[in-house]
Amino acid sequence: MVSAGTGDSDGRECPPAAGLPPAAWYWWLPALTVVAWWLADLRYQWASLPEYRFGPLVVVLAGFLAWERWANRPRTDVPAPVWHVLGLALLGLPWVLLAELWKHGVARAAAPSFALSLGCTCFLLALALAVSGWRTVRHFFFPLLFFFIAVPLPNTLREPVVLALQSLVASVNVEVLKLMGIPAVKSGHLITLSQTQVGVDEACAGIRSLQSSIMVALFVGDLVIRRTGWKIFFGLAGVGLAVLGNFVRSLRLSLAAHSGGAEALHAVHDSTGSLVMWVTLIGLALVAWWVTLLERRAAAWQAQGRKSGDRTKLPA
């Protein structure tokens, strides 16, 4: 006698259905609900904060990174224990409650969006553990981490970075101007020259270009660089190029203000910013090419060493 769903009328066994187990498909609905909830909240921040207007692009890039990993996902993963799943879900619940109470009781600021992002991340990880397991979570963790580039940082985390970069750029700028024989005095994030003052605002301090450089470095590094150490180096190179480029931008504006006053400064402001952005991207492309070249050479040397070792082995 043939059991239902395992054979046909002739007694022949039917092949199992391809894809996920039937129970796994029920987990897609809560996962999509969490993602839609998360994106709906972030859309407001992306529209109101100019430095996060690139948020939709990060969504596309994170989706591409996840899709690129899909073919190599773990096929033999085992769902995690129930207490792992419940633990992550309970860990995310206070963040979500705090975020919703803050949004409806105080204001829709960056801090509640960041808290909601932490809660939604815990929920998604819990769902992934329930359906697949820890190996799958580790396999897809980087695209989820990459998505946090589009999550606005709370002011308590963001302001120290902004102020430190503004102070660094202004201090180095003043010292270089003095070496060039141009009198300059630093007052906070202002550079006082003989004719006018140059303010090192967030744009000149490199906040937006720093975010863009980190996004490009992480995305390109994950696709073209294989070794973890080189990926970290490439990410740090992106940060360094962004800071260096914005120092050059600030110095160029200071020189223009020294020679032609405020009118000359405004005349070159936008063009200098665009030039620095393109130079930073070209610099990242050159660093990526150099790192991949080193990786290919290292792989060739390792392969040659293995062949030499095999030739020196004597038969037993």
C-alpha positions as CSV (number, residue, x, y, z in Angstrom):
1,M,0.0,0.0,0.0
2,V,1.3,3.4,-1.0
3,S,1.1,6.2,1.5
4,A,-0.3,9.5,0.5
5,G,2.2,12.0,-1.0
6,T,5.0,9.4,-1.5
7,G,3.9,7.5,-4.6
8,D,1.5,7.4,-7.6
9,S,-1.2,5.0,-8.7
10,D,1.4,2.6,-10.2
11,G,3.2,2.2,-6.9
12,R,6.2,4.2,-8.1
13,E,7.8,6.7,-5.6
14,C,7.5,10.4,-6.4
15,P,10.6,12.6,-6.0
16,P,10.6,15.0,-3.1
17,A,9.5,18.6,-3.7
18,A,12.4,20.9,-4.4
19,G,13.2,24.0,-2.3
20,L,12.7,24.7,1.4
21,P,10.7,22.2,3.6
22,P,7.0,23.1,3.7
23,A,7.1,24.4,7.2
24,A,9.9,26.8,6.3
25,W,7.7,28.8,4.0
26,Y,5.5,29.9,6.9
27,W,8.4,31.9,8.3
28,W,8.7,34.1,5.3
29,L,5.5,36.1,6.3
30,P,6.8,37.3,9.7
31,A,10.3,38.0,8.1
32,L,8.8,40.1,5.4
33,T,6.7,41.9,7.9
34,V,9.7,42.8,10.0
35,V,11.6,44.0,7.0
36,A,8.7,46.2,5.8
37,W,8.3,47.6,9.3
38,W,12.0,48.4,9.5
39,L,12.2,50.0,6.0
40,A,9.0,52.1,6.6
41,D,10.7,53.6,9.7
42,L,14.0,54.2,7.9
43,R,12.4,55.9,4.9
44,Y,11.4,58.8,7.2
45,Q,15.0,59.3,8.4
46,W,16.4,59.0,4.8
47,A,14.0,61.7,3.7
48,S,14.7,64.1,6.6
49,L,18.5,63.6,7.0
50,P,20.6,64.8,3.9
51,E,23.6,62.7,5.0
52,Y,21.5,59.5,4.7
53,R,19.9,60.1,1.3
54,F,21.8,57.2,0.0
55,G,19.8,54.8,2.1
56,P,17.8,53.2,-0.8
57,L,21.1,52.5,-2.6
58,V,22.3,50.6,0.5
59,V,19.1,48.5,0.4
60,V,19.9,47.5,-3.2
61,L,23.5,46.7,-2.5
62,A,22.7,44.7,0.7
63,G,20.2,42.7,-1.3
64,F,22.8,42.0,-4.0
65,L,25.3,40.8,-1.4
66,A,22.7,38.4,0.0
67,W,21.7,37.2,-3.4
68,E,25.4,36.6,-4.3
69,R,25.7,34.4,-1.2
70,W,22.5,32.5,-1.9
71,A,24.0,29.9,-4.3
72,N,26.7,29.0,-1.7
73,R,24.4,28.9,1.4
74,P,24.8,25.9,3.8
75,R,22.7,23.0,2.6
76,T,23.0,20.8,5.7
77,D,22.3,23.4,8.5
78,V,20.3,22.4,11.5
79,P,17.7,24.7,13.2
80,A,19.0,26.1,16.4
81,P,17.6,25.1,19.8
82,V,14.4,26.8,20.9
83,W,16.0,28.7,23.7
84,H,18.4,30.3,21.2
85,V,15.5,31.5,19.1
86,L,13.5,32.8,22.1
87,G,16.5,34.4,23.6
88,L,17.2,36.5,20.5
89,A,13.5,37.4,20.1
90,L,13.3,38.5,23.8
91,L,16.5,40.5,23.4
92,G,15.0,42.4,20.5
93,L,11.6,43.1,22.2
94,P,12.7,45.8,24.6
95,W,14.5,47.7,21.8
96,V,11.3,47.7,19.7
97,L,9.1,48.8,22.5
98,L,11.5,51.6,23.5
99,A,11.7,52.8,19.9
100,E,7.9,52.8,19.4
101,L,7.3,54.6,22.7
102,W,10.0,57.1,21.9
103,K,8.6,57.8,18.4
104,H,5.0,58.3,19.5
105,G,5.8,60.0,22.9
106,V,8.8,62.2,22.1
107,A,9.8,62.5,18.4
108,R,10.9,60.5,15.4
109,A,14.6,61.0,15.8
110,A,17.7,58.9,14.9
111,A,17.9,57.3,18.3
112,P,14.5,55.4,18.2
113,S,15.3,54.4,14.6
114,F,18.6,52.9,15.7
115,A,16.8,51.1,18.6
116,L,14.2,49.7,16.2
117,S,17.0,48.6,13.9
118,L,18.6,46.6,16.7
119,G,15.2,45.0,17.6
120,C,14.4,44.1,14.0
121,T,17.8,42.6,13.6
122,C,17.3,40.4,16.6
123,F,13.9,39.3,15.2
124,L,15.4,38.4,11.8
125,L,18.2,36.5,13.3
126,A,15.8,34.6,15.5
127,L,13.7,33.7,12.5
128,A,16.8,32.6,10.5
129,L,17.8,30.4,13.5
130,A,14.4,28.8,13.7
131,V,14.3,28.0,10.0
132,S,18.0,27.2,9.2
133,G,20.6,27.5,11.9
134,W,23.8,29.2,13.0
135,R,25.7,28.3,9.9
136,T,23.2,30.1,7.7
137,V,23.1,33.1,10.1
138,R,26.9,33.4,9.9
139,H,26.8,33.0,6.1
140,F,24.4,35.9,5.6
141,F,25.5,38.1,8.5
142,F,27.7,40.4,6.5
143,P,24.8,41.7,4.2
144,L,22.8,42.4,7.3
145,L,25.7,44.2,8.9
146,F,26.3,46.1,5.7
147,F,22.7,47.4,5.8
148,F,23.5,49.3,9.0
149,I,25.4,51.8,7.0
150,A,22.0,53.2,6.1
151,V,20.8,53.3,9.8
152,P,21.2,56.8,11.3
153,L,23.4,56.9,14.4
154,P,22.1,58.5,17.6
155,N,23.6,61.9,18.3
156,T,25.4,60.5,21.4
157,L,27.4,58.3,19.0
158,R,27.5,60.6,16.0
159,E,28.5,63.9,17.6
160,P,31.8,62.8,19.1
161,V,32.9,61.5,15.6
162,V,31.8,64.7,13.9
163,L,33.5,67.0,16.4
164,A,36.7,64.9,16.4
165,L,36.9,65.0,12.6
166,Q,36.2,68.8,12.5
167,S,38.9,69.5,15.0
168,L,41.4,67.2,13.3
169,V,40.8,68.7,9.8
170,A,40.9,72.3,11.2
171,S,44.1,71.7,13.3
172,V,46.0,70.1,10.4
173,N,44.8,72.8,8.0
174,V,46.0,75.6,10.2
175,E,49.5,74.0,10.7
176,V,49.9,73.5,6.9
177,L,48.8,77.1,6.2
178,K,51.4,78.3,8.7
179,L,54.1,76.2,7.0
180,M,53.1,78.0,3.7
181,G,53.5,81.4,5.3
182,I,49.8,82.1,5.6
183,P,48.7,83.4,9.1
184,A,45.8,81.3,10.4
185,V,44.2,80.7,13.8
186,K,41.9,77.8,14.8
187,S,38.9,78.7,16.9
188,G,36.8,75.5,17.4
189,H,36.0,74.3,13.9
190,L,36.6,77.8,12.4
191,I,39.8,78.9,10.6
192,T,40.4,82.6,10.9
193,L,42.4,84.1,8.0
194,S,43.4,87.7,7.2
195,Q,40.3,88.4,5.0
196,T,37.6,86.0,6.2
197,Q,36.8,82.9,8.2
198,V,36.5,79.3,6.9
199,G,34.2,77.0,8.7
200,V,34.9,73.3,8.8
201,D,31.4,72.1,8.7
202,E,30.2,68.4,8.5
203,A,30.7,68.3,4.7
204,C,34.3,69.6,4.9
205,A,35.0,67.4,7.9
206,G,34.3,64.4,5.7
207,I,31.2,62.9,7.3
208,R,29.3,62.3,4.1
209,S,32.3,61.2,2.1
210,L,33.4,59.0,5.0
211,Q,30.0,57.2,4.9
212,S,30.2,56.8,1.1
213,S,33.8,55.6,1.3
214,I,32.9,53.0,3.9
215,M,30.0,51.8,1.9
216,V,32.1,51.4,-1.3
217,A,35.0,49.8,0.6
218,L,32.8,47.2,2.3
219,F,30.8,46.4,-0.9
220,V,33.8,46.2,-3.2
221,G,36.0,44.4,-0.7
222,D,33.4,41.7,-0.1
223,L,33.0,41.1,-3.8
224,V,36.6,41.1,-5.1
225,I,38.8,40.5,-2.0
226,R,39.0,37.0,-0.5
227,R,41.1,37.2,2.7
228,T,39.6,38.8,5.8
229,G,42.8,40.6,6.7
230,W,43.0,42.3,3.3
231,K,39.3,43.2,3.6
232,I,39.9,45.0,6.9
233,F,42.9,46.8,5.3
234,F,40.8,47.9,2.4
235,G,38.1,49.2,4.7
236,L,40.7,51.2,6.7
237,A,42.1,52.5,3.4
238,G,38.7,53.8,2.5
239,V,38.4,55.7,5.8
240,G,41.9,57.1,5.3
241,L,41.3,58.3,1.8
242,A,38.1,60.0,2.8
243,V,39.8,61.9,5.7
244,L,42.8,62.8,3.5
245,G,40.5,63.9,0.6
246,N,38.5,66.2,2.9
247,F,41.6,67.7,4.4
248,V,42.7,68.6,0.9
249,R,39.2,70.0,0.2
250,S,39.4,72.2,3.3
251,L,42.9,73.4,2.5
252,R,41.8,74.3,-1.0
253,L,38.9,76.3,0.3
254,S,41.2,78.1,2.8
255,L,43.7,79.0,0.1
256,A,40.9,80.3,-2.1
257,A,39.5,82.4,0.9
258,H,43.0,83.8,1.6
259,S,43.6,84.9,-2.0
260,G,40.1,86.1,-3.0
261,G,38.0,86.3,0.1
262,A,34.5,84.9,0.7
263,E,33.5,85.2,-3.0
264,A,36.4,83.0,-4.2
265,L,35.6,80.5,-1.5
266,H,32.0,80.1,-2.6
267,A,33.1,79.9,-6.2
268,V,35.2,76.8,-5.7
269,H,33.2,75.1,-2.9
270,D,31.0,72.8,-5.0
271,S,33.6,71.9,-7.6
272,T,36.2,71.1,-5.0
273,G,33.8,68.7,-3.2
274,S,33.0,66.9,-6.5
275,L,36.7,66.6,-7.4
276,V,37.6,65.2,-4.0
277,M,34.8,62.6,-4.2
278,W,36.0,61.4,-7.6
279,V,39.6,61.3,-6.5
280,T,38.6,59.2,-3.4
281,L,36.7,56.7,-5.6
282,I,39.6,56.4,-8.0
283,G,42.0,55.9,-5.1
284,L,39.7,53.1,-3.7
285,A,39.7,51.5,-7.2
286,L,43.5,51.6,-7.3
287,V,43.8,50.1,-3.8
288,A,41.4,47.3,-4.7
289,W,43.4,46.5,-7.9
290,W,46.6,46.4,-5.9
291,V,45.2,44.2,-3.2
292,T,43.7,41.7,-5.7
293,L,47.0,41.6,-7.5
294,L,48.8,40.8,-4.2
295,E,46.2,38.1,-3.5
296,R,46.7,36.5,-7.0
297,R,50.5,36.5,-6.5
298,A,50.2,35.0,-3.1
299,A,47.9,32.2,-4.4
300,A,50.4,31.5,-7.3
301,W,53.3,31.3,-4.8
302,Q,51.3,28.9,-2.6
303,A,50.4,26.7,-5.6
304,Q,54.0,26.7,-6.7
305,G,55.2,25.8,-3.2
306,R,52.7,22.9,-3.1
307,K,53.9,21.5,-6.4
308,S,57.5,21.8,-5.3
309,G,56.7,19.9,-2.1
310,D,54.9,17.2,-4.0
311,R,57.9,16.7,-6.3
312,T,60.2,16.3,-3.4
313,K,58.2,13.6,-1.7
314,L,59.5,10.1,-2.3
315,P,57.1,7.1,-2.9
316,A,56.6,4.9,0.1
